[in-house]
Amino acid sequence: MFFGSVIPLAANEQSRLLIPAIYGIGTGLPVVVVAVGIAISTKMVAKMFSRIT
């Protein structure tokens, strides 16, 4: 998908760095947000279990 969409777009716009960088940030940011959400929720669940036991 990367080479099929972003690389031709970057070649047409003559932007070798900017468009792929924006694409990379745009695809990586949701992964980071989900990972942080999972980490926070895991910590909260651990606290709840420690209160119960």
ModelCIF file with pLDDT and N, C-alpha, C, O atoms, coordinates in Angstrom:
data_MODEL
#
_entry.id   MODEL 
#
_entity.id                         1 
_entity.type                       polymer 
_entity.pdbx_number_of_molecules   1 
#
_entity_poly.entity_id                      1 
_entity_poly.type                           'polypeptide(L)' 
_entity_poly.nstd_linkage                   no 
_entity_poly.nstd_monomer                   no 
_entity_poly.pdbx_seq_one_letter_code       MFFGSVIPLAANEQSRLLIPAIYGIGTGLPVVVVAVGIAISTKMVAKMFSRIT 
_entity_poly.pdbx_seq_one_letter_code_can   MFFGSVIPLAANEQSRLLIPAIYGIGTGLPVVVVAVGIAISTKMVAKMFSRIT 
_entity_poly.pdbx_strand_id                 A 
#
loop_
_entity_poly_seq.entity_id 
_entity_poly_seq.num 
_entity_poly_seq.mon_id 
_entity_poly_seq.hetero 
1 1  MET n 
1 2  PHE n 
1 3  PHE n 
1 4  GLY n 
1 5  SER n 
1 6  VAL n 
1 7  ILE n 
1 8  PRO n 
1 9  LEU n 
1 10 ALA n 
1 11 ALA n 
1 12 ASN n 
1 13 GLU n 
1 14 GLN n 
1 15 SER n 
1 16 ARG n 
1 17 LEU n 
1 18 LEU n 
1 19 ILE n 
1 20 PRO n 
1 21 ALA n 
1 22 ILE n 
1 23 TYR n 
1 24 GLY n 
1 25 ILE n 
1 26 GLY n 
1 27 THR n 
1 28 GLY n 
1 29 LEU n 
1 30 PRO n 
1 31 VAL n 
1 32 VAL n 
1 33 VAL n 
1 34 VAL n 
1 35 ALA n 
1 36 VAL n 
1 37 GLY n 
1 38 ILE n 
1 39 ALA n 
1 40 ILE n 
1 41 SER n 
1 42 THR n 
1 43 LYS n 
1 44 MET n 
1 45 VAL n 
1 46 ALA n 
1 47 LYS n 
1 48 MET n 
1 49 PHE n 
1 50 SER n 
1 51 ARG n 
1 52 ILE n 
1 53 THR n 
#
_struct_asym.id          A 
_struct_asym.entity_id   1 
#
loop_
_ma_qa_metric.id 
_ma_qa_metric.mode 
_ma_qa_metric.name 
_ma_qa_metric.software_group_id 
_ma_qa_metric.type 
1 global pLDDT . pLDDT 
2 local  pLDDT . pLDDT 
#
_ma_qa_metric_global.metric_id      1 
_ma_qa_metric_global.metric_value   90.53 
_ma_qa_metric_global.model_id       1 
_ma_qa_metric_global.ordinal_id     1 
#
loop_
_ma_qa_metric_local.label_asym_id 
_ma_qa_metric_local.label_comp_id 
_ma_qa_metric_local.label_seq_id 
_ma_qa_metric_local.metric_id 
_ma_qa_metric_local.metric_value 
_ma_qa_metric_local.model_id 
_ma_qa_metric_local.ordinal_id 
A MET 1  2 69.00 1 1  
A PHE 2  2 69.00 1 2  
A PHE 3  2 74.00 1 3  
A GLY 4  2 83.00 1 4  
A SER 5  2 84.00 1 5  
A VAL 6  2 86.00 1 6  
A ILE 7  2 84.00 1 7  
A PRO 8  2 88.00 1 8  
A LEU 9  2 88.00 1 9  
A ALA 10 2 88.00 1 10 
A ALA 11 2 88.00 1 11 
A ASN 12 2 90.00 1 12 
A GLU 13 2 87.00 1 13 
A GLN 14 2 87.00 1 14 
A SER 15 2 83.00 1 15 
A ARG 16 2 84.00 1 16 
A LEU 17 2 89.00 1 17 
A LEU 18 2 91.00 1 18 
A ILE 19 2 88.00 1 19 
A PRO 20 2 88.00 1 20 
A ALA 21 2 90.00 1 21 
A ILE 22 2 91.00 1 22 
A TYR 23 2 89.00 1 23 
A GLY 24 2 90.00 1 24 
A ILE 25 2 94.00 1 25 
A GLY 26 2 92.00 1 26 
A THR 27 2 91.00 1 27 
A GLY 28 2 95.00 1 28 
A LEU 29 2 97.00 1 29 
A PRO 30 2 97.00 1 30 
A VAL 31 2 97.00 1 31 
A VAL 32 2 98.00 1 32 
A VAL 33 2 98.00 1 33 
A VAL 34 2 98.00 1 34 
A ALA 35 2 98.00 1 35 
A VAL 36 2 98.00 1 36 
A GLY 37 2 97.00 1 37 
A ILE 38 2 98.00 1 38 
A ALA 39 2 97.00 1 39 
A ILE 40 2 97.00 1 40 
A SER 41 2 97.00 1 41 
A THR 42 2 97.00 1 42 
A LYS 43 2 96.00 1 43 
A MET 44 2 96.00 1 44 
A VAL 45 2 95.00 1 45 
A ALA 46 2 95.00 1 46 
A LYS 47 2 94.00 1 47 
A MET 48 2 93.00 1 48 
A PHE 49 2 93.00 1 49 
A SER 50 2 91.00 1 50 
A ARG 51 2 91.00 1 51 
A ILE 52 2 89.00 1 52 
A THR 53 2 81.00 1 53 
#
loop_
_atom_site.group_PDB 
_atom_site.id 
_atom_site.type_symbol 
_atom_site.label_atom_id 
_atom_site.label_alt_id 
_atom_site.label_comp_id 
_atom_site.label_asym_id 
_atom_site.label_entity_id 
_atom_site.label_seq_id 
_atom_site.pdbx_PDB_ins_code 
_atom_site.Cartn_x 
_atom_site.Cartn_y 
_atom_site.Cartn_z 
_atom_site.occupancy 
_atom_site.B_iso_or_equiv 
_atom_site.pdbx_formal_charge 
_atom_site.auth_seq_id 
_atom_site.auth_comp_id 
_atom_site.auth_asym_id 
_atom_site.auth_atom_id 
_atom_site.pdbx_PDB_model_num 
ATOM 1   N N  . MET A 1 1  ? 0.827  -1.183 0.000  1.00 69.00 ? 1  MET A N  1 
ATOM 2   C CA . MET A 1 1  ? 0.000  0.000  0.000  1.00 69.00 ? 1  MET A CA 1 
ATOM 3   C C  . MET A 1 1  ? 0.877  1.254  0.000  1.00 69.00 ? 1  MET A C  1 
ATOM 4   O O  . MET A 1 1  ? 0.570  2.235  -0.677 1.00 69.00 ? 1  MET A O  1 
ATOM 5   N N  . PHE A 1 2  ? 1.969  1.211  0.764  1.00 69.00 ? 2  PHE A N  1 
ATOM 6   C CA . PHE A 1 2  ? 2.850  2.378  0.838  1.00 69.00 ? 2  PHE A CA 1 
ATOM 7   C C  . PHE A 1 2  ? 3.416  2.714  -0.526 1.00 69.00 ? 2  PHE A C  1 
ATOM 8   O O  . PHE A 1 2  ? 3.349  3.861  -0.969 1.00 69.00 ? 2  PHE A O  1 
ATOM 9   N N  . PHE A 1 3  ? 3.970  1.720  -1.186 1.00 74.00 ? 3  PHE A N  1 
ATOM 10  C CA . PHE A 1 3  ? 4.600  1.978  -2.468 1.00 74.00 ? 3  PHE A CA 1 
ATOM 11  C C  . PHE A 1 3  ? 3.575  2.228  -3.561 1.00 74.00 ? 3  PHE A C  1 
ATOM 12  O O  . PHE A 1 3  ? 3.881  2.886  -4.555 1.00 74.00 ? 3  PHE A O  1 
ATOM 13  N N  . GLY A 1 4  ? 2.374  1.717  -3.392 1.00 83.00 ? 4  GLY A N  1 
ATOM 14  C CA . GLY A 1 4  ? 1.346  1.897  -4.407 1.00 83.00 ? 4  GLY A CA 1 
ATOM 15  C C  . GLY A 1 4  ? 0.667  3.240  -4.371 1.00 83.00 ? 4  GLY A C  1 
ATOM 16  O O  . GLY A 1 4  ? 0.116  3.678  -5.381 1.00 83.00 ? 4  GLY A O  1 
ATOM 17  N N  . SER A 1 5  ? 0.692  3.912  -3.229 1.00 84.00 ? 5  SER A N  1 
ATOM 18  C CA . SER A 1 5  ? -0.026 5.177  -3.128 1.00 84.00 ? 5  SER A CA 1 
ATOM 19  C C  . SER A 1 5  ? 0.870  6.366  -2.782 1.00 84.00 ? 5  SER A C  1 
ATOM 20  O O  . SER A 1 5  ? 0.770  7.420  -3.410 1.00 84.00 ? 5  SER A O  1 
ATOM 21  N N  . VAL A 1 6  ? 1.716  6.208  -1.820 1.00 86.00 ? 6  VAL A N  1 
ATOM 22  C CA . VAL A 1 6  ? 2.481  7.358  -1.328 1.00 86.00 ? 6  VAL A CA 1 
ATOM 23  C C  . VAL A 1 6  ? 3.670  7.696  -2.235 1.00 86.00 ? 6  VAL A C  1 
ATOM 24  O O  . VAL A 1 6  ? 3.934  8.867  -2.509 1.00 86.00 ? 6  VAL A O  1 
ATOM 25  N N  . ILE A 1 7  ? 4.369  6.686  -2.687 1.00 84.00 ? 7  ILE A N  1 
ATOM 26  C CA . ILE A 1 7  ? 5.557  6.942  -3.499 1.00 84.00 ? 7  ILE A CA 1 
ATOM 27  C C  . ILE A 1 7  ? 5.202  7.637  -4.818 1.00 84.00 ? 7  ILE A C  1 
ATOM 28  O O  . ILE A 1 7  ? 5.871  8.605  -5.178 1.00 84.00 ? 7  ILE A O  1 
ATOM 29  N N  . PRO A 1 8  ? 4.176  7.185  -5.554 1.00 88.00 ? 8  PRO A N  1 
ATOM 30  C CA . PRO A 1 8  ? 3.811  7.936  -6.763 1.00 88.00 ? 8  PRO A CA 1 
ATOM 31  C C  . PRO A 1 8  ? 3.333  9.358  -6.461 1.00 88.00 ? 8  PRO A C  1 
ATOM 32  O O  . PRO A 1 8  ? 3.617  10.286 -7.219 1.00 88.00 ? 8  PRO A O  1 
ATOM 33  N N  . LEU A 1 9  ? 2.614  9.523  -5.364 1.00 88.00 ? 9  LEU A N  1 
ATOM 34  C CA . LEU A 1 9  ? 2.164  10.861 -4.983 1.00 88.00 ? 9  LEU A CA 1 
ATOM 35  C C  . LEU A 1 9  ? 3.355  11.761 -4.666 1.00 88.00 ? 9  LEU A C  1 
ATOM 36  O O  . LEU A 1 9  ? 3.390  12.919 -5.080 1.00 88.00 ? 9  LEU A O  1 
ATOM 37  N N  . ALA A 1 10 ? 4.312  11.237 -3.944 1.00 88.00 ? 10 ALA A N  1 
ATOM 38  C CA . ALA A 1 10 ? 5.510  12.009 -3.617 1.00 88.00 ? 10 ALA A CA 1 
ATOM 39  C C  . ALA A 1 10 ? 6.310  12.336 -4.875 1.00 88.00 ? 10 ALA A C  1 
ATOM 40  O O  . ALA A 1 10 ? 6.891  13.416 -4.979 1.00 88.00 ? 10 ALA A O  1 
ATOM 41  N N  . ALA A 1 11 ? 6.340  11.416 -5.819 1.00 88.00 ? 11 ALA A N  1 
ATOM 42  C CA . ALA A 1 11 ? 7.060  11.684 -7.068 1.00 88.00 ? 11 ALA A CA 1 
ATOM 43  C C  . ALA A 1 11 ? 6.366  12.755 -7.887 1.00 88.00 ? 11 ALA A C  1 
ATOM 44  O O  . ALA A 1 11 ? 7.030  13.597 -8.490 1.00 88.00 ? 11 ALA A O  1 
ATOM 45  N N  . ASN A 1 12 ? 5.035  12.737 -7.919 1.00 90.00 ? 12 ASN A N  1 
ATOM 46  C CA . ASN A 1 12 ? 4.291  13.758 -8.659 1.00 90.00 ? 12 ASN A CA 1 
ATOM 47  C C  . ASN A 1 12 ? 4.443  15.134 -8.031 1.00 90.00 ? 12 ASN A C  1 
ATOM 48  O O  . ASN A 1 12 ? 4.533  16.137 -8.739 1.00 90.00 ? 12 ASN A O  1 
ATOM 49  N N  . GLU A 1 13 ? 4.473  15.183 -6.724 1.00 87.00 ? 13 GLU A N  1 
ATOM 50  C CA . GLU A 1 13 ? 4.591  16.458 -6.016 1.00 87.00 ? 13 GLU A CA 1 
ATOM 51  C C  . GLU A 1 13 ? 6.046  16.875 -5.824 1.00 87.00 ? 13 GLU A C  1 
ATOM 52  O O  . GLU A 1 13 ? 6.310  17.967 -5.320 1.00 87.00 ? 13 GLU A O  1 
ATOM 53  N N  . GLN A 1 14 ? 6.971  16.044 -6.209 1.00 87.00 ? 14 GLN A N  1 
ATOM 54  C CA . GLN A 1 14 ? 8.414  16.271 -6.048 1.00 87.00 ? 14 GLN A CA 1 
ATOM 55  C C  . GLN A 1 14 ? 8.771  16.566 -4.591 1.00 87.00 ? 14 GLN A C  1 
ATOM 56  O O  . GLN A 1 14 ? 9.545  17.472 -4.283 1.00 87.00 ? 14 GLN A O  1 
ATOM 57  N N  . SER A 1 15 ? 8.187  15.779 -3.729 1.00 83.00 ? 15 SER A N  1 
ATOM 58  C CA . SER A 1 15 ? 8.452  15.891 -2.298 1.00 83.00 ? 15 SER A CA 1 
ATOM 59  C C  . SER A 1 15 ? 8.902  14.529 -1.800 1.00 83.00 ? 15 SER A C  1 
ATOM 60  O O  . SER A 1 15 ? 8.074  13.700 -1.424 1.00 83.00 ? 15 SER A O  1 
ATOM 61  N N  . ARG A 1 16 ? 10.196 14.294 -1.794 1.00 84.00 ? 16 ARG A N  1 
ATOM 62  C CA . ARG A 1 16 ? 10.719 12.994 -1.408 1.00 84.00 ? 16 ARG A CA 1 
ATOM 63  C C  . ARG A 1 16 ? 10.594 12.724 0.077  1.00 84.00 ? 16 ARG A C  1 
ATOM 64  O O  . ARG A 1 16 ? 10.515 11.565 0.484  1.00 84.00 ? 16 ARG A O  1 
ATOM 65  N N  . LEU A 1 17 ? 10.574 13.741 0.879  1.00 89.00 ? 17 LEU A N  1 
ATOM 66  C CA . LEU A 1 17 ? 10.619 13.544 2.324  1.00 89.00 ? 17 LEU A CA 1 
ATOM 67  C C  . LEU A 1 17 ? 9.314  13.905 3.021  1.00 89.00 ? 17 LEU A C  1 
ATOM 68  O O  . LEU A 1 17 ? 8.882  13.180 3.918  1.00 89.00 ? 17 LEU A O  1 
ATOM 69  N N  . LEU A 1 18 ? 8.689  14.983 2.643  1.00 91.00 ? 18 LEU A N  1 
ATOM 70  C CA . LEU A 1 18 ? 7.544  15.501 3.389  1.00 91.00 ? 18 LEU A CA 1 
ATOM 71  C C  . LEU A 1 18 ? 6.329  14.571 3.339  1.00 91.00 ? 18 LEU A C  1 
ATOM 72  O O  . LEU A 1 18 ? 5.778  14.231 4.386  1.00 91.00 ? 18 LEU A O  1 
ATOM 73  N N  . ILE A 1 19 ? 5.912  14.165 2.173  1.00 88.00 ? 19 ILE A N  1 
ATOM 74  C CA . ILE A 1 19 ? 4.713  13.336 2.062  1.00 88.00 ? 19 ILE A CA 1 
ATOM 75  C C  . ILE A 1 19 ? 4.911  11.972 2.722  1.00 88.00 ? 19 ILE A C  1 
ATOM 76  O O  . ILE A 1 19 ? 4.036  11.550 3.478  1.00 88.00 ? 19 ILE A O  1 
ATOM 77  N N  . PRO A 1 20 ? 6.017  11.257 2.478  1.00 88.00 ? 20 PRO A N  1 
ATOM 78  C CA . PRO A 1 20 ? 6.199  9.994  3.215  1.00 88.00 ? 20 PRO A CA 1 
ATOM 79  C C  . PRO A 1 20 ? 6.310  10.186 4.733  1.00 88.00 ? 20 PRO A C  1 
ATOM 80  O O  . PRO A 1 20 ? 5.869  9.326  5.496  1.00 88.00 ? 20 PRO A O  1 
ATOM 81  N N  . ALA A 1 21 ? 6.885  11.291 5.171  1.00 90.00 ? 21 ALA A N  1 
ATOM 82  C CA . ALA A 1 21 ? 6.974  11.546 6.615  1.00 90.00 ? 21 ALA A CA 1 
ATOM 83  C C  . ALA A 1 21 ? 5.598  11.777 7.211  1.00 90.00 ? 21 ALA A C  1 
ATOM 84  O O  . ALA A 1 21 ? 5.293  11.266 8.288  1.00 90.00 ? 21 ALA A O  1 
ATOM 85  N N  . ILE A 1 22 ? 4.766  12.539 6.522  1.00 91.00 ? 22 ILE A N  1 
ATOM 86  C CA . ILE A 1 22 ? 3.402  12.775 6.999  1.00 91.00 ? 22 ILE A CA 1 
ATOM 87  C C  . ILE A 1 22 ? 2.618  11.469 7.025  1.00 91.00 ? 22 ILE A C  1 
ATOM 88  O O  . ILE A 1 22 ? 1.862  11.210 7.961  1.00 91.00 ? 22 ILE A O  1 
ATOM 89  N N  . TYR A 1 23 ? 2.800  10.652 6.000  1.00 89.00 ? 23 TYR A N  1 
ATOM 90  C CA . TYR A 1 23 ? 2.142  9.341  5.949  1.00 89.00 ? 23 TYR A CA 1 
ATOM 91  C C  . TYR A 1 23 ? 2.605  8.471  7.119  1.00 89.00 ? 23 TYR A C  1 
ATOM 92  O O  . TYR A 1 23 ? 1.786  7.820  7.767  1.00 89.00 ? 23 TYR A O  1 
ATOM 93  N N  . GLY A 1 24 ? 3.881  8.457  7.386  1.00 90.00 ? 24 GLY A N  1 
ATOM 94  C CA . GLY A 1 24 ? 4.407  7.656  8.483  1.00 90.00 ? 24 GLY A CA 1 
ATOM 95  C C  . GLY A 1 24 ? 3.889  8.101  9.835  1.00 90.00 ? 24 GLY A C  1 
ATOM 96  O O  . GLY A 1 24 ? 3.535  7.271  10.672 1.00 90.00 ? 24 GLY A O  1 
ATOM 97  N N  . ILE A 1 25 ? 3.845  9.391  10.050 1.00 94.00 ? 25 ILE A N  1 
ATOM 98  C CA . ILE A 1 25 ? 3.314  9.917  11.310 1.00 94.00 ? 25 ILE A CA 1 
ATOM 99  C C  . ILE A 1 25 ? 1.831  9.608  11.421 1.00 94.00 ? 25 ILE A C  1 
ATOM 100 O O  . ILE A 1 25 ? 1.347  9.229  12.488 1.00 94.00 ? 25 ILE A O  1 
ATOM 101 N N  . GLY A 1 26 ? 1.108  9.773  10.313 1.00 92.00 ? 26 GLY A N  1 
ATOM 102 C CA . GLY A 1 26 ? -0.332 9.521  10.327 1.00 92.00 ? 26 GLY A CA 1 
ATOM 103 C C  . GLY A 1 26 ? -0.685 8.070  10.576 1.00 92.00 ? 26 GLY A C  1 
ATOM 104 O O  . GLY A 1 26 ? -1.715 7.782  11.186 1.00 92.00 ? 26 GLY A O  1 
ATOM 105 N N  . THR A 1 27 ? 0.145  7.154  10.117 1.00 91.00 ? 27 THR A N  1 
ATOM 106 C CA . THR A 1 27 ? -0.136 5.741  10.360 1.00 91.00 ? 27 THR A CA 1 
ATOM 107 C C  . THR A 1 27 ? 0.421  5.267  11.695 1.00 91.00 ? 27 THR A C  1 
ATOM 108 O O  . THR A 1 27 ? -0.098 4.309  12.268 1.00 91.00 ? 27 THR A O  1 
ATOM 109 N N  . GLY A 1 28 ? 1.452  5.909  12.197 1.00 95.00 ? 28 GLY A N  1 
ATOM 110 C CA . GLY A 1 28 ? 2.049  5.508  13.467 1.00 95.00 ? 28 GLY A CA 1 
ATOM 111 C C  . GLY A 1 28 ? 1.349  6.084  14.675 1.00 95.00 ? 28 GLY A C  1 
ATOM 112 O O  . GLY A 1 28 ? 1.351  5.471  15.743 1.00 95.00 ? 28 GLY A O  1 
ATOM 113 N N  . LEU A 1 29 ? 0.752  7.246  14.528 1.00 97.00 ? 29 LEU A N  1 
ATOM 114 C CA . LEU A 1 29 ? 0.115  7.911  15.666 1.00 97.00 ? 29 LEU A CA 1 
ATOM 115 C C  . LEU A 1 29 ? -1.040 7.101  16.265 1.00 97.00 ? 29 LEU A C  1 
ATOM 116 O O  . LEU A 1 29 ? -1.119 6.998  17.489 1.00 97.00 ? 29 LEU A O  1 
ATOM 117 N N  . PRO A 1 30 ? -1.925 6.530  15.474 1.00 97.00 ? 30 PRO A N  1 
ATOM 118 C CA . PRO A 1 30 ? -2.977 5.708  16.094 1.00 97.00 ? 30 PRO A CA 1 
ATOM 119 C C  . PRO A 1 30 ? -2.424 4.500  16.853 1.00 97.00 ? 30 PRO A C  1 
ATOM 120 O O  . PRO A 1 30 ? -2.987 4.102  17.872 1.00 97.00 ? 30 PRO A O  1 
ATOM 121 N N  . VAL A 1 31 ? -1.352 3.928  16.377 1.00 97.00 ? 31 VAL A N  1 
ATOM 122 C CA . VAL A 1 31 ? -0.737 2.796  17.067 1.00 97.00 ? 31 VAL A CA 1 
ATOM 123 C C  . VAL A 1 31 ? -0.218 3.233  18.432 1.00 97.00 ? 31 VAL A C  1 
ATOM 124 O O  . VAL A 1 31 ? -0.393 2.519  19.419 1.00 97.00 ? 31 VAL A O  1 
ATOM 125 N N  . VAL A 1 32 ? 0.412  4.385  18.492 1.00 98.00 ? 32 VAL A N  1 
ATOM 126 C CA . VAL A 1 32 ? 0.926  4.906  19.762 1.00 98.00 ? 32 VAL A CA 1 
ATOM 127 C C  . VAL A 1 32 ? -0.221 5.219  20.717 1.00 98.00 ? 32 VAL A C  1 
ATOM 128 O O  . VAL A 1 32 ? -0.136 4.927  21.910 1.00 98.00 ? 32 VAL A O  1 
ATOM 129 N N  . VAL A 1 33 ? -1.291 5.811  20.198 1.00 98.00 ? 33 VAL A N  1 
ATOM 130 C CA . VAL A 1 33 ? -2.433 6.149  21.049 1.00 98.00 ? 33 VAL A CA 1 
ATOM 131 C C  . VAL A 1 33 ? -3.066 4.891  21.631 1.00 98.00 ? 33 VAL A C  1 
ATOM 132 O O  . VAL A 1 33 ? -3.391 4.855  22.817 1.00 98.00 ? 33 VAL A O  1 
ATOM 133 N N  . VAL A 1 34 ? -3.243 3.863  20.812 1.00 98.00 ? 34 VAL A N  1 
ATOM 134 C CA . VAL A 1 34 ? -3.825 2.608  21.301 1.00 98.00 ? 34 VAL A CA 1 
ATOM 135 C C  . VAL A 1 34 ? -2.897 1.946  22.320 1.00 98.00 ? 34 VAL A C  1 
ATOM 136 O O  . VAL A 1 34 ? -3.366 1.413  23.326 1.00 98.00 ? 34 VAL A O  1 
ATOM 137 N N  . ALA A 1 35 ? -1.597 1.973  22.072 1.00 98.00 ? 35 ALA A N  1 
ATOM 138 C CA . ALA A 1 35 ? -0.644 1.366  23.004 1.00 98.00 ? 35 ALA A CA 1 
ATOM 139 C C  . ALA A 1 35 ? -0.666 2.078  24.353 1.00 98.00 ? 35 ALA A C  1 
ATOM 140 O O  . ALA A 1 35 ? -0.622 1.428  25.397 1.00 98.00 ? 35 ALA A O  1 
ATOM 141 N N  . VAL A 1 36 ? -0.732 3.396  24.340 1.00 98.00 ? 36 VAL A N  1 
ATOM 142 C CA . VAL A 1 36 ? -0.802 4.149  25.598 1.00 98.00 ? 36 VAL A CA 1 
ATOM 143 C C  . VAL A 1 36 ? -2.117 3.850  26.311 1.00 98.00 ? 36 VAL A C  1 
ATOM 144 O O  . VAL A 1 36 ? -2.139 3.694  27.532 1.00 98.00 ? 36 VAL A O  1 
ATOM 145 N N  . GLY A 1 37 ? -3.205 3.771  25.561 1.00 97.00 ? 37 GLY A N  1 
ATOM 146 C CA . GLY A 1 37 ? -4.495 3.440  26.161 1.00 97.00 ? 37 GLY A CA 1 
ATOM 147 C C  . GLY A 1 37 ? -4.487 2.073  26.812 1.00 97.00 ? 37 GLY A C  1 
ATOM 148 O O  . GLY A 1 37 ? -5.025 1.902  27.906 1.00 97.00 ? 37 GLY A O  1 
ATOM 149 N N  . ILE A 1 38 ? -3.885 1.100  26.153 1.00 98.00 ? 38 ILE A N  1 
ATOM 150 C CA . ILE A 1 38 ? -3.796 -0.242 26.725 1.00 98.00 ? 38 ILE A CA 1 
ATOM 151 C C  . ILE A 1 38 ? -2.930 -0.229 27.981 1.00 98.00 ? 38 ILE A C  1 
ATOM 152 O O  . ILE A 1 38 ? -3.266 -0.879 28.971 1.00 98.00 ? 38 ILE A O  1 
ATOM 153 N N  . ALA A 1 39 ? -1.822 0.503  27.950 1.00 97.00 ? 39 ALA A N  1 
ATOM 154 C CA . ALA A 1 39 ? -0.943 0.569  29.114 1.00 97.00 ? 39 ALA A CA 1 
ATOM 155 C C  . ALA A 1 39 ? -1.649 1.208  30.309 1.00 97.00 ? 39 ALA A C  1 
ATOM 156 O O  . ALA A 1 39 ? -1.527 0.732  31.438 1.00 97.00 ? 39 ALA A O  1 
ATOM 157 N N  . ILE A 1 40 ? -2.378 2.275  30.056 1.00 97.00 ? 40 ILE A N  1 
ATOM 158 C CA . ILE A 1 40 ? -3.083 2.961  31.147 1.00 97.00 ? 40 ILE A CA 1 
ATOM 159 C C  . ILE A 1 40 ? -4.196 2.080  31.700 1.00 97.00 ? 40 ILE A C  1 
ATOM 160 O O  . ILE A 1 40 ? -4.365 1.977  32.915 1.00 97.00 ? 40 ILE A O  1 
ATOM 161 N N  . SER A 1 41 ? -4.956 1.444  30.808 1.00 97.00 ? 41 SER A N  1 
ATOM 162 C CA . SER A 1 41 ? -6.048 0.599  31.291 1.00 97.00 ? 41 SER A CA 1 
ATOM 163 C C  . SER A 1 41 ? -5.527 -0.626 32.030 1.00 97.00 ? 41 SER A C  1 
ATOM 164 O O  . SER A 1 41 ? -6.160 -1.081 32.983 1.00 97.00 ? 41 SER A O  1 
ATOM 165 N N  . THR A 1 42 ? -4.391 -1.165 31.611 1.00 97.00 ? 42 THR A N  1 
ATOM 166 C CA . THR A 1 42 ? -3.801 -2.294 32.321 1.00 97.00 ? 42 THR A CA 1 
ATOM 167 C C  . THR A 1 42 ? -3.380 -1.888 33.728 1.00 97.00 ? 42 THR A C  1 
ATOM 168 O O  . THR A 1 42 ? -3.559 -2.642 34.685 1.00 97.00 ? 42 THR A O  1 
ATOM 169 N N  . LYS A 1 43 ? -2.825 -0.700 33.838 1.00 96.00 ? 43 LYS A N  1 
ATOM 170 C CA . LYS A 1 43 ? -2.422 -0.206 35.156 1.00 96.00 ? 43 LYS A CA 1 
ATOM 171 C C  . LYS A 1 43 ? -3.647 -0.006 36.049 1.00 96.00 ? 43 LYS A C  1 
ATOM 172 O O  . LYS A 1 43 ? -3.601 -0.313 37.240 1.00 96.00 ? 43 LYS A O  1 
ATOM 173 N N  . MET A 1 44 ? -4.738 0.504  35.482 1.00 96.00 ? 44 MET A N  1 
ATOM 174 C CA . MET A 1 44 ? -5.947 0.717  36.270 1.00 96.00 ? 44 MET A CA 1 
ATOM 175 C C  . MET A 1 44 ? -6.558 -0.603 36.726 1.00 96.00 ? 44 MET A C  1 
ATOM 176 O O  . MET A 1 44 ? -7.024 -0.714 37.860 1.00 96.00 ? 44 MET A O  1 
ATOM 177 N N  . VAL A 1 45 ? -6.558 -1.600 35.850 1.00 95.00 ? 45 VAL A N  1 
ATOM 178 C CA . VAL A 1 45 ? -7.087 -2.916 36.212 1.00 95.00 ? 45 VAL A CA 1 
ATOM 179 C C  . VAL A 1 45 ? -6.227 -3.544 37.313 1.00 95.00 ? 45 VAL A C  1 
ATOM 180 O O  . VAL A 1 45 ? -6.759 -4.167 38.232 1.00 95.00 ? 45 VAL A O  1 
ATOM 181 N N  . ALA A 1 46 ? -4.920 -3.387 37.227 1.00 95.00 ? 46 ALA A N  1 
ATOM 182 C CA . ALA A 1 46 ? -4.035 -3.925 38.258 1.00 95.00 ? 46 ALA A CA 1 
ATOM 183 C C  . ALA A 1 46 ? -4.314 -3.275 39.621 1.00 95.00 ? 46 ALA A C  1 
ATOM 184 O O  . ALA A 1 46 ? -4.296 -3.945 40.654 1.00 95.00 ? 46 ALA A O  1 
ATOM 185 N N  . LYS A 1 47 ? -4.569 -1.980 39.607 1.00 94.00 ? 47 LYS A N  1 
ATOM 186 C CA . LYS A 1 47 ? -4.902 -1.289 40.865 1.00 94.00 ? 47 LYS A CA 1 
ATOM 187 C C  . LYS A 1 47 ? -6.222 -1.806 41.439 1.00 94.00 ? 47 LYS A C  1 
ATOM 188 O O  . LYS A 1 47 ? -6.339 -2.003 42.649 1.00 94.00 ? 47 LYS A O  1 
ATOM 189 N N  . MET A 1 48 ? -7.210 -2.026 40.578 1.00 93.00 ? 48 MET A N  1 
ATOM 190 C CA . MET A 1 48 ? -8.488 -2.534 41.058 1.00 93.00 ? 48 MET A CA 1 
ATOM 191 C C  . MET A 1 48 ? -8.355 -3.935 41.637 1.00 93.00 ? 48 MET A C  1 
ATOM 192 O O  . MET A 1 48 ? -8.951 -4.235 42.672 1.00 93.00 ? 48 MET A O  1 
ATOM 193 N N  . PHE A 1 49 ? -7.589 -4.786 40.991 1.00 93.00 ? 49 PHE A N  1 
ATOM 194 C CA . PHE A 1 49 ? -7.371 -6.134 41.510 1.00 93.00 ? 49 PHE A CA 1 
ATOM 195 C C  . PHE A 1 49 ? -6.611 -6.119 42.824 1.00 93.00 ? 49 PHE A C  1 
ATOM 196 O O  . PHE A 1 49 ? -6.867 -6.944 43.701 1.00 93.00 ? 49 PHE A O  1 
ATOM 197 N N  . SER A 1 50 ? -5.682 -5.190 42.965 1.00 91.00 ? 50 SER A N  1 
ATOM 198 C CA . SER A 1 50 ? -4.930 -5.124 44.232 1.00 91.00 ? 50 SER A CA 1 
ATOM 199 C C  . SER A 1 50 ? -5.843 -4.636 45.369 1.00 91.00 ? 50 SER A C  1 
ATOM 200 O O  . SER A 1 50 ? -5.643 -5.015 46.523 1.00 91.00 ? 50 SER A O  1 
ATOM 201 N N  . ARG A 1 51 ? -6.822 -3.819 45.057 1.00 91.00 ? 51 ARG A N  1 
ATOM 202 C CA . ARG A 1 51 ? -7.770 -3.383 46.104 1.00 91.00 ? 51 ARG A CA 1 
ATOM 203 C C  . ARG A 1 51 ? -8.693 -4.523 46.509 1.00 91.00 ? 51 ARG A C  1 
ATOM 204 O O  . ARG A 1 51 ? -9.067 -4.647 47.675 1.00 91.00 ? 51 ARG A O  1 
ATOM 205 N N  . ILE A 1 52 ? -9.053 -5.346 45.548 1.00 89.00 ? 52 ILE A N  1 
ATOM 206 C CA . ILE A 1 52 ? -9.980 -6.464 45.841 1.00 89.00 ? 52 ILE A CA 1 
ATOM 207 C C  . ILE A 1 52 ? -9.288 -7.530 46.684 1.00 89.00 ? 52 ILE A C  1 
ATOM 208 O O  . ILE A 1 52 ? -9.885 -8.067 47.618 1.00 89.00 ? 52 ILE A O  1 
ATOM 209 N N  . THR A 1 53 ? -8.062 -7.832 46.367 1.00 81.00 ? 53 THR A N  1 
ATOM 210 C CA . THR A 1 53 ? -7.379 -8.933 47.061 1.00 81.00 ? 53 THR A CA 1 
ATOM 211 C C  . THR A 1 53 ? -6.594 -8.464 48.243 1.00 81.00 ? 53 THR A C  1 
ATOM 212 O O  . THR A 1 53 ? -5.966 -9.272 48.927 1.00 81.00 ? 53 THR A O  1 
#
